[in-house]
Amino acid sequence: MSKPDLMTMTRPQLRQYILENRDDANALSIYLERFKSPDSKEFPAPQSLEDLENLRELHHEHLEQHRNQA
């Protein structure tokens, strides 16, 4: 069985393919890249356990810094 052309699949088709082929990291990568919202925000990952415990405060600090830069 040949592998389908992932780049031409619709979002629901690609999602279904990923659910049926969970070991296909390339398909997941294509899905995430193609359907990532241009308005999505990326936040830095916690660097320590203390950061993880204070994630809510760190998130608010990051948002505040972003607002101040705009």
C-alpha positions as CSV (number, residue, x, y, z in Angstrom):
1,M,0.0,0.0,0.0
2,S,1.4,3.4,-1.0
3,K,1.5,6.3,1.3
4,P,-1.1,9.0,0.5
5,D,0.0,12.5,-0.5
6,L,-0.3,14.2,2.9
7,M,0.1,17.7,1.4
8,T,-3.1,17.5,-0.6
9,M,-5.3,16.1,2.2
10,T,-7.9,18.2,3.9
11,R,-7.6,18.9,7.6
12,P,-10.2,16.1,8.5
13,Q,-8.5,13.6,6.2
14,L,-5.1,14.3,7.6
15,R,-6.4,14.1,11.1
16,Q,-8.0,10.8,10.4
17,Y,-4.8,9.5,8.8
18,I,-2.8,10.6,11.9
19,L,-5.2,8.8,14.2
20,E,-4.9,5.6,12.2
21,N,-1.1,6.0,11.8
22,R,0.1,7.3,15.1
23,D,3.7,6.4,14.5
24,D,4.0,8.7,11.4
25,A,5.8,11.7,12.9
26,N,6.1,13.3,9.5
27,A,2.3,13.4,9.1
28,L,1.9,15.0,12.5
29,S,4.5,17.6,11.7
30,I,2.8,18.4,8.4
31,Y,-0.6,18.7,10.2
32,L,0.8,21.0,12.9
33,E,2.6,23.2,10.4
34,R,-0.3,23.5,7.9
35,F,-3.0,24.2,10.4
36,K,-1.2,26.4,13.0
37,S,-3.0,29.6,13.5
38,P,-1.0,32.7,12.5
39,D,-2.4,34.4,15.6
40,S,-1.2,31.7,18.0
41,K,1.2,32.8,20.7
42,E,4.2,30.7,21.8
43,F,5.3,31.0,25.4
44,P,8.7,29.9,26.9
45,A,8.7,26.6,28.7
46,P,9.3,26.5,32.4
47,Q,13.0,26.2,33.1
48,S,12.7,24.7,36.6
49,L,10.3,23.0,39.0
50,E,9.9,26.4,40.7
51,D,8.9,27.9,37.4
52,L,6.4,25.1,36.9
53,E,4.9,25.7,40.3
54,N,4.5,29.4,39.5
55,L,3.4,28.9,35.9
56,R,0.3,31.1,36.3
57,E,2.3,34.1,37.5
58,L,5.0,33.6,34.8
59,H,2.3,33.5,32.1
60,H,0.8,36.8,33.3
61,E,4.3,38.3,33.4
62,H,5.0,37.2,29.9
63,L,1.7,38.6,28.7
64,E,2.4,41.9,30.4
65,Q,5.9,42.1,28.8
66,H,4.4,41.4,25.4
67,R,1.8,44.2,25.9
68,N,4.5,46.6,26.9
69,Q,6.5,45.8,23.7
70,A,3.6,46.5,21.4
